[in-house]
Amino acid sequence: MNVSERIVILDFGSQYTQLIARKVRECGVFAELHPYNIDEETLKELNPTGIILSGGPKSVYEDGAPIPSFDVFALGVPVLGVCYGLQLIAHTFGGQVDRAAKREFGRAHLQIDEHEGLFEGMNNGAQVWMSHGDSLTRLPEHFEVIAHTDNAPICAIKHANKPIFGVQFHPEVHHSTEGVQLLKNFLYEVCKCDGKWNPDSFIDSAVDAIRAKVGNGGVICALSGGVDSTVAAVLLHKAIGDQLHCIHIDNGVMRKNESAQVIEMFDEHYDMSIDFVDGSELFTSRLEGVSDPETKRKIIGNVFIELFEVEAKKFSDAKFLAQGTLYPDVIESVSFKGPSATIKTHHNVGGLPEHMNLDLIEPFRELFKDEVRAVGRALGIPEHFIERHPFPGPGLAIRVPGTITKDKLDILREADDIYIEEIRNAGLYNEIWQAFAVLLPVQTVGVMGDERTYEYVCALRAVTSTDGMTADWFDFPHSVLAKISNRIINEVRGINRVCYDVSSKPPATIEWE
């Protein structure tokens, strides 16, 4: 991405690493993640304004600990080490890191020894969030302590002559009450950033980048009607006008009446040509008998591209395929972080075939969901488009665990429609990040009209989140849940039991597959 200033976050495997990127961007500076084992030349080409070393689960003194292959500190740009990052700084410069006599997890209160620079404007005794089993026991030469806690006498350090800082706590998490101020201090006081990263600046740079890449070629846009593809289509249309060819595919695993609603929405608000392709029979036939969720995703990804390549032949200028891929999709699909593992494959990232006849354009590949929504608002897209809950590319295929049949999909469509309708009726839709129903591959005994039934279990899921990387289950009023359950059981033939999912992410994911 073409930006004037960039914070590079080297990822050592912390569960909070993505949150660092989000918080830095919220401060008005572009940030992106890279693996800790990035090569020196690539990092230099990124020309970082500053570098943040993330936390991680390993110990720096262990064999096989994640350590960069070159001297990151020799680049001459400001560095902030967080938790493991602090310990890596100490280890590199000759300090001592040992297993702590008393591990520290949770809240602590920071005692600031030096208020200038990193802790400018922060209150003594501010709450911070600890998560470490190791501690710094001997300070490296040329470093000094700038903060401590009751349990950590060396909680924050700085180099005497170089812009190198380390903190033992996690400033990026909500529980560190003044953590955002610390990040701002690093960005603006230490790195001297201008802070011009915002939706408008993104739109300007993205439009220029799209035009430069596309030239006179045509772009096929995969338009599902969700937030990501909607904003992507409007952005692309702004950049290249009639060179954009939007295609909406009914994949047979969409929500009730969704395809008709998508076409209607764009006809009402935008002057774009949209080709409608009914691929429902092809998708469902390829999915027949398949129960493994990763296989489902890859099948759906392959069929999508197969249909798009056929459709692209209608446009002699078509050279590119645009998708609304987001940063969390990339992070979860690609295990680019040495210590971590792939969570799941997203159909528009890992499900693509190895050989394609169309080059990819993914304008939001480096954005989080809330950033895409902000871009959509800046583009003037109606709010009811922007606030739509996320809907996965594989659709209902991953909300019917196990094998898929048309009957199961029809049952789920009806239940999901009632669920969302009642959430809207209760005025709760915009308080929820994502809500959906899942049809479980389990049947249970019930009684309806004095008769025994043996029908499916429907699970309801609703979560609050800001970017989908972490999420908490939504605490519904019991009366609303009762009404939803009553309507589904009474109105949807095939379901006789409704459950509510109260799992957070992590350890669960938002989707069930």
N, C-alpha and C positions, 0 to 999 in steps of 0.2 A: 504494500500500500504506500502511495506517495504522500508522506507527511513530513512536515518541517522539523518536528521533534518526536522522538520515540523512546519510550522506556522499555528495555528488554528485560523480561523476567525469566531467569534461568530456573527451570523446574527440577527440584530434587525429590519430588514424589509426595508433597504435602497434599492433604485433602482440601486445603484452603488456597491453593495456588491460583485457581481461576478467579477466586474472590479478590486477590491482589490486583489482577488485571482490571476487574470491574471497578474497584475503588479508585484506582489511578485514573481511569477514564472519566469517572464521575467528577474527579478533580479538574478535568479539562485537558488532560494530556493523554495522547494515544499510547497504549501499552499492548504488548503482545508476548505470548509465551513461546519459549524455545527450550529444547532439552538441555540438561546440564552438560551433555557431551557434544554440544555444538562445536564445529571446528572453528579455529581462530579466524580464518579468512571470511567465513560466512558472517561471523559476529562483526567483524570490522566493516563489511559491506553494508550491514544494517545501520551503521553509524549511530549508535545509541547515544542519547543525551544523558542517560543514566542507566544503571543496571541494578536490579533487585535479585538477590539470591533467596529463593524460597525456603520454607521449612521442608522437612522430610523425615521419614521413619527410621533412617539408619543412624549409626554412630560414626563419626569421622575417623575414629581410630580402628575400626573394624577392617578386615580384609575385604576388598570388593566394595568399599564405601564409594558412593558417587562423588567423584572429584573431577573437575575439568582437566583436560589433557594439556592445557597451557595456562599461563599466568593471566587470569582475567584482570587482575589489579594493575597490570602493566599497561593497560590500554589508556590510562590517564583520565577516564571518565568517573564520575561519582558512583559509589557502590553502597547499597544498603543490604545488609544481611539480616534475614529474619529467622530466628530459632536455629535450625540447622545451618542457615546461612551465616549467622554469627559464629557458630562453632567452626565452620569452614574458614572464616577469616582468621580466627585465633590459631587454628591448626596450621594454616599456610604461613603465618608470620611468626611461628615458633612459640605460641602459647601452649597451654596444657588444657585438654578437655578430658574429663573423667566421668564415669557413671556417678550420678548424684547420690549422696547418702539419703536424701529425701527427695523423691520425685515430686514434680509440681504440675498438677493438672487443674485447670479451672481459674477462678478469679484470684487476683493478687492486687496489691496497691503499690504503685510506683512512687518511689522517693527520688526526686530529680536532684542531681548534684550539680548540673550545669544547664541553665535554662536557655542559653543562647543556641542558635542553630537548629538542631534536630528537635529540641523540646521548646522552641519559642512559642509563647502564648499558652502553654499547657499548665495545668494545675498540679501542684504537689499532692500526692496521694491519689491521683487518678487511677481508676480501675483498669487493669489490663488482663488479658487472657493468656494463661500459661499452658503449655503442652509439651513438656520435655522430661526425659529421664536422665539426660546428661547435663553437665554444667561446666562452665569455664572456671578452672581452678587456679590458673596462672596467667596473668595478663601478658600478651606479647610485648616485645620491646617497641617503644614509640607509640603505644596505645595508652589511653587513660579511661577510667570509669566515669561515665556521665549520668548513671542512674542505677538504683539497686532496689531490691524488695527485701522483706524480712527473711525470705528463704534463699534469695539469690544475691549475694553481695556484689557480683558482677552481672548486672542485668542489661546494661547498655554500654557500649564502648565507642570511641572514635580514635582515629589516627591523629597524631599530633600535627602532621604536616600535609597529609593527603585527605581528599574528601571520601574517606572510607568509614562507614558507620555499621554497627551491628546492634540488634536488640534481641533479647531472649524471648520476648512475648510476640503475640500476633496482632499487629495494629490493624489488620484488614478485617477482623471479625467484629461483629456488633457489640460483643461483650467488652471490647477495649473501647471505653467510652470516648476517649479523645484520640483514637487511632487515626481517624481521618485527618486531624490536625497535624499529626506527626508525618503522615504521607505528604500533605501539602507542604510542610516545611522542607521535606527532602526534595520535592519537585521544584518548589519556587525559591527557597533560600539556598539550597545546596546545588541543584542542577540548573537553576536560573531559567526554568521553563517559562514560556509565554502563556501557555494554557489556552490555545485556540482550537482545541479539538471539540467539535460540537456537530449536531446533525447537519447544519448548513454547510460547514466546511467539508463534511464527508460527502454530501451531495455534489458539491462543486468538483472535488477531486475524483469522485466515482464517475461522474458524467464525462470528464476529460479522459479518464482511463478507458471507459467503455468505447468512446469514439475512436481513440487511438488504436485499440485492439481490433475493433470490428471493421473499421474502414468503410468500404462500400458493401460489405457482406451483410447477409440477412441473419437474424437471430430468432431461433425457435424458443419460446418461453413456456416452460411447464407451469401452467396456471391451475392450481388446485382450488383457489379461492380462499385459502387461508391467509393469515397475516403476511407471512414471509413471501409467498409467491405474488400476492397482490401488490405489496410495496415494491417488489422487484420489477413487476411488469410496468408499474407507473414510472419508476425510475428509468428503466430502459426506454420507455416511450419518450420520456423527456430528452434522453440522450440521442436516440436514433430515429424517432418518429415511425414512419411506415416501414422501415427496415425490420421492425419487430413483428413477428407472427406468433400470436398467442394460441396455444393449443390446450384445451381442457379434455382430459380423458376420464371417462367413467370407468373406474377399475373394478366395479362390482362389489367393493368393500367400503363404500362411502356411506355417510349417514343418510337418514331419510330425506328424500327430495333434494339432496345437496347439489347435484349437477344442475338441476333446473334453477336453483336459487343463485348459483354462481353466475350462470349466463345472464340471468335477469339483472343481477347487481351491476355487472359491467355494461350492459346495454343502457341502463338508466344513468350511469355516472361518467362513462368514458367512451370516447370515439376511437375504439380499438377493434380491429378484426379478430374474432375468436373462432377458431375451428373446434367443433365438438366431435369427439371420437368416442364411440361406444365400444369399449374394449372389455366389458364386463364378462362376457362368456369366455374370452381368451384367458383372462386372469384367473377366473374361478376354475377353469379346466386344468390350468397348469398347477394350481394350488391343491387340487383334489388329492386326498390321501396324505398330504404333508402335515406333519405335526411339529417339527423342529422349528422354533422361532427364527433362528438365523437363516435356515433354508427358505422360510417364507419371505423374509426380507430380501434375500438375494434374487429369488424368483420374481418378486414384484419389481425390483430394480431392473432386472434384465428385460422383463416384458415392457416396462415403461420405455426403455431406450429403444427396444425393437420397434415399438409402435411409433415413437418419435422419428426414427430414421426412415420409416415408411412414409410418414406424413411429411417429412422434410422434402421428399422428392417432388412434392407439389409446388415447392418454392425453389426456383432455379438459383436464387441467391443465398440459400440457407447454408451457412458454414459453421454456426455456433448453436449450442444449446445452453440456455440460461436456467439456473436453478436457485431456489431460495435457501441454499445450505447455510447454516449458522455455525458460529464458532463452537458452541457446545456439541454440535453434531460431529465436527471434526475431532474435537478433543476426545469424545467418547468412542469414536470409531477407529482412531489411529493411535496405537500405543507408541507415541513418540517420546514418552517420558520413561527414561531408563528403568526406574524402580516400580512403575505401575503397569497395569494390564488393561487390555481392551475391555470395555464394559459391554458394548453391543454395537452391531453394525447398523448404520442408518442407510435407508435405501438409496439416498442421493449422495452417499459418500462411498461406503465400502461395497455397495451392491452393484456398482457399475461394471459392465463387462470390460475386459482388458483392451479390446479393440473397438473403437468407435469411429463412425464416419463424421462426427461432429465434435468440434472443440468446445470445452466447457467455459462458461462465464458464470461466476458465482460472486456477485457483488457484495454479499453479506457474509462471506466465508470467515471474516474476522470480526463480526459483530455479535453481540448478545441480543436476546429477544427484545429487551426493553429499549435497546438502542435502535433496533429496526422499527419499533413502534414510534420512537421519537423522529426517525427519518420520515416515516409515513405521515406524521402530523405536519412536519415541515413541508412535505409535498402537497399538503391540503387534502389528503384522503379522509373521507368521512369517518367520524369517531366509531360508528358501529362496525366498520371494517376493522379498524385498528384494535379494538378491544376484543375481537374474537379469540376464544380460547385456542391454544395450539392443537393441531390435529396431525397425527403422524402420517408420513407418506404411505406406509403400509396399511393405514386405515384400520378398519374393523378386523382385518386379518390377524392383528396382534392383540385384539380384544376378545378373541374366541380362542383361548388356549386349547391346544390339541388340533385335531383335524377340523376342517371347515366344510360346512354344507350350506346350501342356499336357505334351508329352513332355519338353521342357527343364526345366519346373518339377518334374516327377516325378523326373527324374535328379538335379536339384540337391537336392531334399528328402532323398533317400536319402544322398547324399554328406554333406550338412550334419549329418544325424542321426548318422552314424558319427563324424564329426569331433568333435562335442560329447560324444558318449559316451566317446570315447577320452581327451578332455581331462579329463572327470570321473574316469575310471578311473585316470588318472595323478595325481590329486589337485591339478590345476593350475587348475581352473575359477575359483576365487576370487582367483587371482593375476592373472587376465586381465580387463581392462575389457570387451572385446568380441571374440568370435571367430565367424567364419562362413565359409562356402564360397561361391565365385563360379563360375558356369559361363560360361566364355569363349566368344565366338562364333568360335572357332577349332577346327579339327579337325586332328589330326596322325596320322602313320603310327605304328603299333605292331605288336607281334607277340604273339599269345596262342595257345597250343596249336599252334605251328607254322603258324598262319594269320595273314595280314596283316589288321590292323584300321585303320580310319580313323574315329576317334572324338574326342570333345570333350576339351578341357583344363580341369581344375578348379584354380582358384587358392584357396589357403587364406590367410585373414587373421586375425591375432590381435594385439591391441594392449594396452598398458598406458596408463592415463590416470587422472585424477581427476575430470574434468568434460567430457571430449570435445572441448574447445577445442584442446588439443594432445595428441599421442599418440606413443608409440614402439612399434615392433614388438616382439613378445614373443620372447625368445630361448629357443625350445623345446630341450629335450634332443634330440639327433639320433635317439635310439632311439624317442622318442615320434612324431616326424615320420615316421620310417620305417614304424612300425606303422600310422599313419593312412593314409599313402600306399598301403601294401600292401593294406589292407582296402578302401579306396575302389576301387582299380583291380580288385581281385578280385571285389568284391561288387556293384558298381554297373555294370550294363550301359549302355554309352554313354560311358564315360570310360576313357581309356587313358594319361593323363598328369596328374601332380599337381605344382603349383608352389607355392612359399611367398612371400608378399609381404613384402619387407623395407623398405617405405617408411614414413617417419614423417609426422606431420601437424604443421605444414606441412613440406614443400610439398604432399604428397598429402592427400586427405581420408581419413577412416576408410572410409566406403563407397566403392565403385567408381563409383557414379553418383549 
